[in-house]
Each structure stands twice: as structure tokens, then as C-alpha cells.
Amino acid sequence: MFRPIVDLGVNGAGRVSRRGFLQALSAGAAGLTFGWRDLLSARAGELRKQGKSMILLWMDGGPSQFETFNPKPGSPNQGPAKVIDTALPGVQFAEYWPETAKVMDKIALIRSMKSREAEHDRAIALVRTGYAPIPAIRYPTFGSVVAMKRHDPSYDLPPFVRIGKPRIATRDVDAGVLGVKYAGFKIDEPGKLPPDVLPTVSPEVLRRRLALSGKFDAEFANNGGQTSVQDKKDVYDAAARFVLSPRISTFDLSKENDKLRDAYGRTNFGQGCLLARRLVEQGVSFVEVISTGSKNDQGWDTHKDGFKDQPALCQETDPAYATLLRDLDERGMLDNTLVVWMGEFARTPKFKTDGGRDHWANGWQVALSGGGVKMGQVIGATDKDGTDVTERPVSVVDLYASFCKVLGINPEEEYHTADERPIKIIEDGTVIKELF
């Protein structure tokens, strides 16, 4: 069970003064020890403003449209997956999504996404940032952009939290040119905090370490390192607010009703979705939950054994996704929370003998819920065999312009790289009018 390490007299808004922190240390507060990388991640804890939140459900590897939300019954490309009706008349899903089918009235489904990137590294970079990758600039993942826009130095929880681990770390997209200040706080396993967040040393050891660190910092500052020293001080302050906050109990899933936990599913993804709801309930601006499945290491990248592995992936994801939408709706939170289900692309219409499908960037899908979008609709279409977009093609930049509209972010606004190069949040995107 998670508890604040020391009582600092944090107020009801979850804020703690620097003086209170220092007084607690001098009184013998429990130890705080961090690796430097953890401190930098906790730096994201100072970013937040009031506004709508976003939960990204990331299907790592690229889910097959035929086995999910755009089946083609009667087509030779469909494979063995049967179809089921949804809560929206005339709209069908693959049979592996019975719970999500019941909440189609809470989903705006885009079936006509198009991009030019069908290789994982480039597609992930594009779909997670809104920019095609180029060597000269490391564009930030959208969660970091939201963290930048929701900057609030007094808030004590990270505004951007990532739950789960990407299937292949080298393909991951981070804060890029925005730097660690706006990086996501990573939770590998929902229900457990990183080990360095918990106390590991005595107050005496802590005081000695802080005193020695302060001496080195002062010497460095006197020799031209004032900016770096201040950045480090800010990091420590943010880390202290996070670790010492009573809101840290948000990460403790044992506080939830067992029946609700079962409804989400006792998988990493299911419990991650539950944690996402708890976090946005506390004001976290952006939460990403990564789905890679628990059966093997290929995740949604089902080049082989697709007819066996896609159903298993769907059956882990289906109850969590549907329960998240119901849970948010029942708590009156769905109007202020945008939930997005997507991966980097889809799978080829033609399949191999074992059901494996390769990469396909023409006619993939994104599902959006809440945040004020018009739900209970399908936008765009592909042909009877799922090979070409026939209605309302949608680009990645248009999708991101729509995210910005929901979150109240001006996509034309610029931020700057370290060498003062201006970058628009999203360039040349047009809001998807059907969503609003």
C-alpha cells in the first residue's frame, strides 16, 4: 500500500511549500533517494493546468482491422473471424470484441486513416508526434506537448504518465527536443511504483547527501553553472512534491473494488486502464496505456500466427477498453476525457497460411470517445475487400489537429528547440469536422 513518506501538511489541492519540505527534512523525515533519471522523470510532476485530459490506448505493433473494428464478411481477405453486431445499427466488429461492441454508442470510429509510413520506426514516430521523422529534429511525443502546455509548477502529480513498456524500446518516441522536463513518468507495471520512489535510506544519510550535493551545486553555480543548478533544484523540488504527496495513493490499485478490477481484467493492460482512470480523476492531463499482450513478444505485430494471436490480444484488450468507457461515463468524466484507441498502422488484407499479416498504412483505424466528440458514428470507409479507402480519407495531421481542438491547444502555436528553431505543435492539419 502506498503512503506519503512524511506528512508535510499538504493542502487539499495537493501542494506543498519548499519551506515545509526543508523543515520536514531537518526534523528527520524518512529518506528520499533517487537515481538521477528518476528525478528527471518526476520533474514532469510540476506540469498541470485545469482542462480536458486524454487517455491514449496504444496498440503496439499495429492491430489488424479485419480482426478488430473493420471486418469484411464475405471477403476472401477476412479470414476465420466472424462478425458481431454493435450497439450502433449496421456497424459490425470482429467477434473478439463483445464488450466493446456494446459501447459503440460511446465511440467515433475512423476507418479511413491513411499515411505513407508502413515501417515501424517511422510509423510510430509519425503517429505518436504528428510529424514525419527527419534526422535533424527529434519531435516530441504528444503527451510531452500536452505536458508543456499544461505546465503548473505547484501541482504534485505527473501530468504525463506512461503505463506499460513498449515492445521494442528503440522504436519508442520520447520528449524529443522538449527534453526531460516534459518527459512521461513511467510505470512499467500498474499497481507498482518504481522502486526508487520509496524510502531506502535513513534521514541522517539523506541530510549528508543533500548537504554534499548543495556544496557541489554552489561551487558549480559560482563558476557559471547557475542555470544548470537551478534546473537541478527544480527537479528536486518536483520530486519531493510527488513522493511526499498524499495523491501518491492514486497509484495503489488495491483501493479499488475487486469487482471493478475484475471487469477491467487482471492483465497489465486492464489494470493499466483502471490506473489511467484514477490518474485523470486526480487531474493528470495525459495518460498512455501500452498494449503488447502477454502471450509472446510480437504484440500486435502479427506477421505470423495471426489467426491464433490476434484473438488473444483482442480478448485481453476488449474488457479493459469497454469498462474504461463505462467507468468514465458513470463517473461523469467522459465529457472531459478524450479516450483514443490506435496503433501505428493496420495489417495487409492478404494473409499468410497461418493467418499472419504484414504492415498496411492504407485504411487503418482510430477510435475516439469522450472529450466532446460526437460518438456513435463511423467516419470513412474502405472497399469490400479492405484494400483501398473509398470514403473520407483522414491524415495523421488532421487527427492531431482534432486532438488539439478537444484539449484546447492551439496547433499553430510554436515551441523552440535548443538552438531556437521554431516548431508548430501541428503543421497544416485540418480538424475532422465530423467529430464536432
C-alpha positions as CSV (number, residue, x, y, z in Angstrom):
1,M,0.0,0.0,0.0
2,F,1.3,3.4,-0.9
3,R,1.6,6.1,1.7
4,P,3.2,9.6,1.8
5,I,6.7,9.3,3.1
6,V,6.2,12.1,5.6
7,D,3.3,14.5,6.5
8,L,4.2,17.9,5.2
9,G,0.9,19.5,5.8
10,V,0.0,19.3,2.1
11,N,-3.2,21.2,1.5
12,G,-6.3,19.9,-0.2
13,A,-5.1,20.9,-3.6
14,G,-2.1,18.7,-3.2
15,R,0.5,21.4,-2.9
16,V,3.5,21.6,-0.5
17,S,5.8,24.5,0.2
18,R,9.6,24.4,-0.2
19,R,9.8,25.5,3.4
20,G,7.7,22.7,4.6
21,F,9.8,20.2,2.7
22,L,13.1,21.5,4.3
23,Q,11.5,21.7,7.8
24,A,10.4,18.1,7.4
25,L,13.9,17.0,6.4
26,S,15.5,18.8,9.4
27,A,13.0,17.1,11.7
28,G,14.1,13.6,10.5
29,A,11.8,12.8,7.6
30,A,12.1,9.4,6.1
31,G,14.8,9.0,3.4
32,L,14.4,10.1,-0.1
33,T,16.8,8.7,-2.6
34,F,16.5,8.9,-6.3
35,G,18.5,7.9,-9.3
36,W,19.1,11.0,-11.5
37,R,16.9,9.6,-14.2
38,D,14.0,9.1,-11.8
39,L,14.4,12.7,-10.6
40,L,14.2,13.9,-14.2
41,S,11.1,11.9,-14.8
42,A,9.5,13.2,-11.7
43,R,10.2,16.7,-13.0
44,A,7.0,16.2,-15.0
45,G,5.1,16.4,-11.7
46,E,5.1,20.1,-11.8
47,L,3.1,20.4,-15.0
48,R,-0.7,20.8,-15.0
49,K,-3.5,23.2,-15.7
50,Q,-7.2,22.7,-15.5
51,G,-8.7,21.3,-18.7
52,K,-9.6,18.1,-20.5
53,S,-7.5,15.0,-20.2
54,M,-6.5,12.4,-22.8
55,I,-6.0,8.7,-22.4
56,L,-4.2,7.0,-25.3
57,L,-4.6,3.3,-25.6
58,W,-1.6,2.3,-27.7
59,M,-1.8,-1.0,-29.6
60,D,1.9,-1.5,-30.0
61,G,2.7,-3.2,-33.3
62,G,-0.3,-2.4,-35.5
63,P,-3.7,-4.1,-34.9
64,S,-5.4,-5.9,-37.8
65,Q,-8.5,-4.1,-38.9
66,F,-10.1,-7.4,-40.0
67,E,-9.9,-8.9,-36.5
68,T,-10.9,-5.7,-34.8
69,F,-13.3,-2.9,-35.9
70,N,-13.4,-3.1,-39.7
71,P,-14.1,-6.7,-40.7
72,K,-15.1,-7.6,-44.2
73,P,-17.5,-10.5,-44.0
74,G,-17.8,-12.4,-47.3
75,S,-14.4,-11.2,-48.5
76,P,-11.6,-13.7,-49.1
77,N,-9.4,-11.4,-47.0
78,Q,-11.4,-11.7,-43.9
79,G,-10.1,-15.0,-42.6
80,P,-11.9,-17.1,-40.0
81,A,-13.0,-14.3,-37.6
82,K,-16.8,-14.0,-37.6
83,V,-18.6,-10.7,-37.1
84,I,-21.0,-9.4,-34.4
85,D,-23.4,-6.5,-34.3
86,T,-22.7,-3.5,-32.2
87,A,-24.8,-1.0,-30.3
88,L,-24.9,1.1,-33.4
89,P,-27.2,-0.4,-36.1
90,G,-25.4,-1.5,-39.2
91,V,-22.0,-1.4,-37.7
92,Q,-20.2,-4.7,-37.0
93,F,-17.0,-5.7,-35.3
94,A,-14.9,-8.9,-35.3
95,E,-16.3,-11.4,-32.8
96,Y,-13.5,-10.9,-30.4
97,W,-14.8,-7.6,-29.1
98,P,-18.2,-8.4,-27.5
99,E,-17.9,-5.8,-24.7
100,T,-16.6,-3.0,-26.9
101,A,-19.4,-3.8,-29.4
102,K,-21.9,-2.9,-26.6
103,V,-20.4,0.6,-26.1
104,M,-20.1,1.5,-29.8
105,D,-22.6,4.3,-29.0
106,K,-19.6,5.8,-27.0
107,I,-17.2,5.6,-29.9
108,A,-16.5,7.7,-33.0
109,L,-14.7,5.2,-35.3
110,I,-12.5,6.4,-38.1
111,R,-12.0,3.6,-40.6
112,S,-10.2,5.6,-43.3
113,M,-6.8,6.6,-41.9
114,K,-4.1,7.0,-44.5
115,S,-0.4,7.5,-44.1
116,R,2.8,6.8,-46.1
117,E,4.7,5.1,-43.4
118,A,4.4,1.3,-43.2
119,E,7.7,0.6,-41.3
120,H,7.5,0.5,-37.5
121,D,10.1,3.1,-36.5
122,R,8.9,5.7,-39.0
123,A,5.2,5.0,-38.5
124,I,5.4,5.1,-34.7
125,A,7.3,8.4,-34.9
126,L,4.6,9.9,-37.2
127,V,1.6,8.6,-35.4
128,R,2.9,9.5,-31.9
129,T,4.1,13.0,-32.8
130,G,2.1,14.2,-35.8
131,Y,5.3,14.7,-37.8
132,A,7.1,12.5,-40.3
133,P,10.5,11.7,-38.8
134,I,13.6,13.6,-40.1
135,P,17.2,13.2,-38.8
136,A,17.6,16.9,-37.8
137,I,14.8,17.0,-35.3
138,R,13.5,14.6,-32.6
139,Y,9.9,15.6,-32.5
140,P,8.2,15.0,-29.1
141,T,5.5,12.5,-28.4
142,F,2.1,14.2,-28.0
143,G,2.0,13.6,-24.3
144,S,5.0,15.7,-23.8
145,V,3.4,18.5,-25.8
146,V,0.4,18.4,-23.6
147,A,2.7,18.4,-20.5
148,M,4.3,21.5,-21.9
149,K,1.0,23.2,-22.4
150,R,-0.3,22.2,-19.0
151,H,2.7,23.5,-17.1
152,D,1.8,24.1,-13.4
153,P,4.8,24.2,-11.1
154,S,2.7,23.7,-7.9
155,Y,0.9,20.5,-8.9
156,D,2.2,17.3,-7.3
157,L,1.4,14.6,-9.8
158,P,3.0,14.0,-13.2
159,P,0.8,15.5,-15.9
160,F,2.0,12.8,-18.4
161,V,2.1,9.2,-17.2
162,R,3.1,6.1,-19.3
163,I,1.8,2.7,-18.2
164,G,3.4,-0.4,-19.6
165,K,6.5,-0.9,-21.7
166,P,6.9,-0.6,-25.4
167,R,7.5,-3.9,-27.2
168,I,10.8,-2.6,-28.6
169,A,12.4,0.3,-26.7
170,T,14.5,1.5,-29.6
171,R,11.3,2.3,-31.5
172,D,9.9,4.3,-28.7
173,V,9.2,8.1,-29.0
174,D,10.1,10.3,-26.1
175,A,10.0,14.0,-25.2
176,G,12.5,14.7,-28.0
177,V,13.5,18.4,-28.3
178,L,11.3,19.3,-25.4
179,G,13.7,17.5,-23.1
180,V,13.3,15.6,-19.9
181,K,11.4,18.5,-18.3
182,Y,8.3,17.3,-20.2
183,A,9.0,13.5,-20.2
184,G,6.4,11.0,-19.2
185,F,6.6,9.4,-15.8
186,K,6.9,5.6,-16.5
187,I,5.1,2.9,-14.7
188,D,6.1,-0.5,-16.0
189,E,3.5,-2.5,-14.0
190,P,0.3,-0.9,-12.9
191,G,-0.1,-1.0,-9.1
192,K,3.6,-0.7,-8.5
193,L,5.7,2.4,-8.4
194,P,9.4,2.5,-9.5
195,P,11.5,1.2,-6.5
196,D,13.4,4.5,-6.1
197,V,10.2,6.3,-5.2
198,L,10.0,4.6,-1.9
199,P,12.3,5.4,1.1
200,T,15.6,3.4,1.2
201,V,17.9,5.4,3.5
202,S,17.9,7.0,6.9
203,P,17.3,10.7,7.5
204,E,20.9,11.1,8.6
205,V,22.2,9.7,5.3
206,L,19.8,11.8,3.4
207,R,20.9,15.0,5.1
208,R,24.6,14.2,4.4
209,R,23.8,13.6,0.7
210,L,21.8,16.8,0.3
211,A,24.5,18.8,2.1
212,L,27.2,17.4,-0.1
213,S,25.1,17.9,-3.2
214,G,24.4,21.5,-2.2
215,K,28.1,22.2,-1.7
216,F,28.9,21.0,-5.2
217,D,26.0,22.9,-6.7
218,A,27.1,26.1,-5.1
219,E,30.6,25.8,-6.4
220,F,29.3,25.0,-9.9
221,A,26.9,27.9,-9.8
222,N,29.7,30.3,-8.9
223,N,31.6,29.1,-11.9
224,G,28.9,29.9,-14.5
225,G,26.5,27.0,-13.9
226,Q,23.6,28.9,-12.4
227,T,21.1,27.7,-15.0
228,S,22.0,24.0,-14.5
229,V,22.0,24.3,-10.7
230,Q,18.5,25.9,-10.8
231,D,17.3,23.2,-13.1
232,K,18.5,20.6,-10.7
233,K,16.9,22.4,-7.8
234,D,13.6,22.5,-9.7
235,V,13.9,18.8,-10.3
236,Y,14.4,18.0,-6.6
237,D,11.5,20.2,-5.6
238,A,9.2,18.5,-8.1
239,A,10.4,15.1,-7.0
240,A,9.7,16.0,-3.4
241,R,6.2,17.2,-4.2
242,F,5.4,14.0,-6.0
243,V,6.9,11.5,-3.5
244,L,5.6,13.3,-0.4
245,S,2.1,13.9,-1.7
246,P,-1.0,12.1,-0.4
247,R,-2.0,11.8,-4.0
248,I,0.7,9.1,-4.5
249,S,-2.0,6.7,-3.2
250,T,-3.6,7.2,-6.7
251,F,-1.2,4.5,-7.9
252,D,-2.4,2.0,-5.3
253,L,-5.0,-0.2,-7.1
254,S,-5.8,-2.1,-4.0
255,K,-8.1,0.7,-3.1
256,E,-10.5,-0.2,-5.9
257,N,-13.4,-2.6,-5.7
258,D,-12.4,-6.1,-6.7
259,K,-15.5,-6.5,-8.9
260,L,-14.4,-3.4,-10.9
261,R,-10.8,-4.6,-11.1
262,D,-12.1,-7.9,-12.5
263,A,-14.3,-6.1,-15.0
264,Y,-11.2,-4.3,-16.4
265,G,-9.4,-7.6,-16.5
266,R,-6.5,-8.7,-14.3
267,T,-3.9,-8.1,-17.0
268,N,-1.3,-5.4,-17.2
269,F,-3.4,-3.6,-19.8
270,G,-6.6,-4.0,-17.9
271,Q,-5.2,-2.7,-14.7
272,G,-3.4,0.0,-16.6
273,C,-6.7,1.3,-17.9
274,L,-8.0,1.3,-14.4
275,L,-5.0,3.3,-13.2
276,A,-5.5,5.7,-16.2
277,R,-9.0,6.5,-14.9
278,R,-7.7,7.1,-11.4
279,L,-5.0,9.4,-12.7
280,V,-7.2,11.6,-14.8
281,E,-9.7,11.7,-11.9
282,Q,-6.9,13.4,-10.0
283,G,-6.1,15.9,-12.7
284,V,-3.4,14.2,-14.7
285,S,-3.5,15.6,-18.3
286,F,-2.3,12.8,-20.4
287,V,-2.0,9.0,-19.7
288,E,-0.8,6.4,-22.2
289,V,-1.5,2.7,-21.7
290,I,0.5,0.4,-23.8
291,S,-0.9,-2.9,-25.0
292,T,1.6,-5.6,-26.1
293,G,-0.3,-8.7,-25.0
294,S,1.0,-11.3,-22.6
295,K,1.3,-14.4,-24.8
296,N,4.5,-13.7,-26.7
297,D,6.9,-10.9,-27.8
298,Q,5.4,-9.8,-31.0
299,G,2.5,-7.9,-29.6
300,W,0.1,-6.6,-32.3
301,D,2.8,-7.1,-35.0
302,T,1.3,-10.4,-36.1
303,H,3.4,-11.4,-39.1
304,K,2.9,-15.0,-38.0
305,D,0.2,-17.0,-36.3
306,G,-2.2,-14.1,-36.7
307,F,-5.3,-16.2,-36.5
308,K,-4.2,-17.5,-33.2
309,D,-2.6,-14.4,-31.6
310,Q,-4.9,-11.6,-32.8
311,P,-7.9,-13.2,-30.9
312,A,-5.8,-13.5,-27.7
313,L,-4.7,-9.9,-28.0
314,C,-8.3,-8.7,-28.6
315,Q,-9.7,-10.7,-25.7
316,E,-7.2,-9.1,-23.3
317,T,-8.0,-5.6,-24.6
318,D,-11.8,-5.8,-25.1
319,P,-13.0,-5.8,-21.5
320,A,-10.5,-3.2,-20.4
321,Y,-11.4,-0.8,-23.2
322,A,-15.2,-1.2,-22.8
323,T,-15.0,-1.0,-19.0
324,L,-12.9,2.2,-19.1
325,L,-15.5,3.9,-21.3
326,R,-18.3,2.8,-19.0
327,D,-16.4,3.7,-15.8
328,L,-15.6,7.2,-17.1
329,D,-19.2,7.7,-18.2
330,E,-20.8,6.5,-15.0
331,R,-18.5,8.9,-13.0
332,G,-19.4,11.9,-15.2
333,M,-15.8,12.0,-16.5
334,L,-16.2,11.1,-20.2
335,D,-17.2,14.5,-21.4
336,N,-13.8,15.8,-20.1
337,T,-11.7,12.9,-21.1
338,L,-10.7,12.0,-24.6
339,V,-10.0,8.3,-25.0
340,V,-8.2,7.3,-28.1
341,W,-7.6,3.7,-29.3
342,M,-5.0,3.3,-32.0
343,G,-1.7,1.8,-33.3
344,E,0.8,2.8,-35.8
345,F,-0.9,1.2,-38.8
346,A,-3.0,-1.8,-39.8
347,R,-2.3,-5.2,-41.4
348,T,-2.3,-6.3,-45.0
349,P,-5.6,-7.5,-46.5
350,K,-4.0,-10.7,-47.8
351,F,-2.8,-13.1,-45.2
352,K,-0.4,-16.0,-44.9
353,T,-1.4,-19.6,-44.4
354,D,-1.0,-19.2,-40.6
355,G,-3.1,-16.0,-40.6
356,G,-0.1,-13.7,-40.3
357,R,-0.5,-10.2,-41.9
358,D,2.2,-7.7,-42.8
359,H,2.2,-3.9,-42.5
360,W,-0.5,-1.8,-44.1
361,A,-0.8,2.0,-43.9
362,N,-3.8,2.4,-46.2
363,G,-7.2,2.3,-44.4
364,W,-6.2,1.8,-40.8
365,Q,-8.4,2.9,-37.9
366,V,-8.6,5.1,-34.8
367,A,-11.4,5.1,-32.2
368,L,-12.2,8.2,-30.2
369,S,-14.5,8.7,-27.3
370,G,-15.4,11.5,-24.9
371,G,-13.9,14.9,-24.7
372,G,-16.9,16.4,-26.5
373,V,-16.6,14.5,-29.8
374,K,-19.7,13.2,-31.4
375,M,-19.9,9.5,-30.6
376,G,-21.9,6.7,-32.0
377,Q,-20.7,7.1,-35.6
378,V,-18.3,5.8,-38.2
379,I,-16.2,8.1,-40.3
380,G,-14.8,6.9,-43.6
381,A,-14.8,3.5,-45.3
382,T,-12.7,1.1,-47.2
383,D,-13.8,-1.1,-50.1
384,K,-15.4,-4.6,-49.7
385,D,-12.0,-6.3,-49.5
386,G,-10.4,-3.7,-47.3
387,T,-7.7,-2.7,-49.8
388,D,-8.5,0.9,-50.5
389,V,-10.1,3.9,-48.8
390,T,-13.3,4.8,-50.6
391,E,-14.8,7.4,-48.3
392,R,-13.4,10.3,-46.3
393,P,-9.6,9.7,-46.1
394,V,-8.1,11.1,-42.9
395,S,-4.5,12.1,-42.4
396,V,-2.4,11.9,-39.2
397,V,-2.1,15.7,-39.0
398,D,-5.8,16.1,-39.3
399,L,-6.2,13.6,-36.4
400,Y,-3.8,15.7,-34.3
401,A,-5.5,18.9,-35.2
402,S,-8.6,17.3,-33.8
403,F,-6.8,16.2,-30.6
404,C,-5.7,19.8,-30.1
405,K,-9.3,21.1,-30.6
406,V,-10.6,18.8,-27.9
407,L,-7.8,19.7,-25.4
408,G,-8.0,23.5,-26.1
409,I,-4.5,23.7,-27.6
410,N,-3.7,26.0,-30.5
411,P,-2.0,23.8,-33.1
412,E,-0.4,26.8,-34.7
413,E,1.5,27.8,-31.6
414,E,5.2,27.3,-31.7
415,Y,7.8,25.9,-29.3
416,H,11.6,26.1,-29.8
417,T,14.4,23.7,-30.0
418,A,17.6,24.3,-28.0
419,D,19.0,26.2,-31.0
420,E,15.9,28.4,-31.1
421,R,14.4,26.7,-34.2
422,P,10.6,27.2,-34.1
423,I,8.3,24.2,-34.4
424,K,4.5,24.3,-34.6
425,I,2.6,22.0,-32.4
426,I,0.9,20.6,-35.5
427,E,1.6,21.8,-39.0
428,D,-1.1,22.0,-41.8
429,G,-3.7,19.9,-40.0
430,T,-7.4,20.4,-40.5
431,V,-9.9,19.5,-37.8
432,I,-12.1,16.5,-38.6
433,K,-15.4,18.3,-38.8
434,E,-17.5,15.2,-38.4
435,L,-16.2,14.8,-34.8
436,F,-17.6,18.1,-33.6
